[in-house]
Amino acid sequence: MNTSDHQRPSRKSTSSTEPPLPTIVSFFWDIPNLCSFAGLACSGIAIYASIHAAFYVAMVGMIWAVAFDWADGLIARGMSGRNEMQGKFGAQLDVLIDIVSYGVTPAILIACYGGFEVEFLTVALFLLFASALRLSYFSVFGLSGGSHYTGLALDNNNIFLAFIFIFEGWIGESFSMILLLLSLLIAVLNISQIKTPKLSSNPINVYLLGSYTVLITCFFYWKQSNQI
């Protein structure tokens, strides 16, 4: 018998001792993840609306994306029986959806609102890069002191943009420049060293955002109806 046969490790199956991995689709039905996907759908609607210059509709989609994002954390913390793997998967899913909701969506909005002029495209790309940097930093270093973000949290991007759009009809032609400068400021704050609290961890803030979301939805519905 060849001596290599004695040296070859035995190939014992571990399938009988280790539980099988869950399927990819099984994570879709986790209730907090369903909430996350609802927010992603809202971002998709906002992108579509921006491309078709329905900017008030885009604002509604963007603010609902934040509402669903905050709600999924509240739901996850209130659920019993969720295992560690579900928690890790949900956290990873949140990060991936955040880059779409708070990076890609606002960037497309800015570029479309500015008619794809060079300055608007430049700020849109800068905001997108800042969002990617901000999320990568958070993925590595987490919360500062366990309760504060380093840099302006990305969900504020949508909250601020939706708020400033309330005044779009009254500001007039200069609004595009205000939007450009505000977007640039938001991107700078995203990658700054300022410490901002994690507002979504407080249930009261989640309910306040929900109320704000409903009110702003009604307002932009009224604005969009008057445009038709």
N, C-alpha and C positions, 0 to 999 in steps of 0.2 A: 504494500500500500504506500502511496506517495505520502511523504511527510507533510506536504502542504494540506493534505486532507485533515491531519490532526490539528493544524494551525487555523484552519478556516473556522470562523465563529459559527455556532449553530444558528440557524435562521428560524427562530421561534416567532410565531405570529403574535403580534400585539393586538390584533383586531379583537381578540376575545376579552382583553383586559381594558382596552381604551374604548370609550363610547364613540360612536360614529360622529363625524362632524355634521353640524346642521346644514341644511341646504341653503343656498343663497336666498331663494324666494321666501324662506320661512321668516327671515328678518323683516320682510316687507309688511307682514301682518302684525308686527309688534305695534301696539297702539301709539306710543310716542313717535315711532318711525312713520306711521301713517300721517301723523300731524306734520312731521318734517316734510314729507312728500307733498302734502297740501300746500305748504309754503313754497316749495319748489315749483309747483304748478302755477301759483300766483306770480312768481317771478317770470315764468314762461309767458304768461298772459301779458305781463308788463313789458317784456321785450317785444312781443308781437305788436302791442299797442304803440310803443315808441317808434317802431319801424313804419307804422302807418299814421304817425303824427297824431295819435289819439292820446295826448300826454296826460289828460286828466284820468283816463282809464288806467294809464301806466302808474299813476300815483296811487290809485286804489290797490292795484296789484302789489305794488312795492310795500305799502303799509300793512297789508294783510300778510305778506311774507314775514314781516317782523312779528306780527301777532301770533302766527302759527309757530314761529321759532321760539318765542318765549313760552308759549303754551306747552310745547312738547317737553320742556324741562320740568314745568310744573306737574304735568301728568306723570312723567317718569319718577319724580321724587315721591309722588303720592301713591304709586303702585307698589304692592307687596308681591314678592315672589319673583321679581326680575333678577336674573343671575348676572354674574360679573361679565360674561361674554356679551350678553345683550347690552349692558351698559357701555362696554368698550366699542361695540359696533355702532351704537347710537351716537356716541361722541365723535367717532370717525365720520359718520354720515353727516353730522351737523357741520363739521369743518368743510366738507366737500360742497355741501349745499350753500354754506355761507359765501364761498367765493363766487358762486353764481348769483345769489340774491343781493349781495352787498358790494360785489366787485364788477361782475360782468353786466348786470342789469343797469346800475347807475351809469356805467361807462357808455353803454349803448344809448341810454336816454340822453346823455350830454351830447354825444356825437350827432344823434338824430335831431335834437332841438337846435343845434348850431348849424344844421345843414351840411354837416361833414366838412366844415371849414377847418383849416389847418390848426388854428388855436384851440378849437373845440376837440378835435381829434387828439391833440397833444395832451390836453388836460384829461381827457377820457382814458388815454393809455397810462398816464401817470397815476390816476386813481386806481386803475386795474393793477398796476405794479405794486402800489402801496398796499392794496388789499391782500395781495399774495404774500408780500413781506410780513404784514401784520399777522396774518393767520399762521404762517410758518413759525414766526417768533412765539406765538401763543402755544402752538403744538409742542414746541421744545421746552419752553420755560413755564408755561401755565400762568396762573394768577399770581400777582405780586402780593405776598403776605396772605395768600389764600382767599382774598376778597376783592382785589382790585386788578384791573387790566393795565398793562403798560401800553400806552397809546390809546387813542379814541377807539372804543369798541365799534366794530363795523356796522352793527345794527343801527347805530346813530346816523350813518350815511343816509339810509332810507327815511328815517324819522325827520332829519333836517331838510332833506330835499322835498318831502311831502309838505312840510310846513311852509317852506318858502314859496311853493307853487300856489298856496292859498292866495298870495298877493299878486300873482302873475297878471291878472286882468287889470289891476289898478296901477301897477308900476308902469306898464306900457313897453315901449321899444327898448328901454334900458334894462329890461329884465334879463335878457340874454347875457349881458355883461355881468350882471349880479350873479346869475347862475354859474357863469364861468369862474368868477372869483371865489364864490362860496365853495364850489366843487374842488378848486385848487386848495383852499384852506382846509377842507375836510381831509383831503389826501395827505397834506402835511401833518395834520393832527393824528391821523391813523398811525404814522410811523414815528411820532414824537415820543418822548420819554415821560409824558404826563401820565398820572395815575387816575383812572376813572373807575368808579364802583361798578360792580356787576348788578345792575338794576333788576335783571330778570330773576334773580334769586329770591326776591321778596314778592310773595303772592299779591300783595296790595298793588305793587307796580304793574304786575301782569294784568290785573283787573282794570287799572287805570288806563293802560295801553289799549285794552279791549274796548273801553268806552270811547277813547279818542279815535280808535280805528272806525267804529261805527259812525261817529259824528263826521269824520273826514270823508268817509265813503258817501254819506248823504250829501255833503257839500259838493264833492266832485261830480257826483251823479247829476246834481242840479246844474253845475257849470257845463258839463258835457251836453246835457239836454238843451241848454240855451245856445250851444254852438251849432246844433243840427238844424 
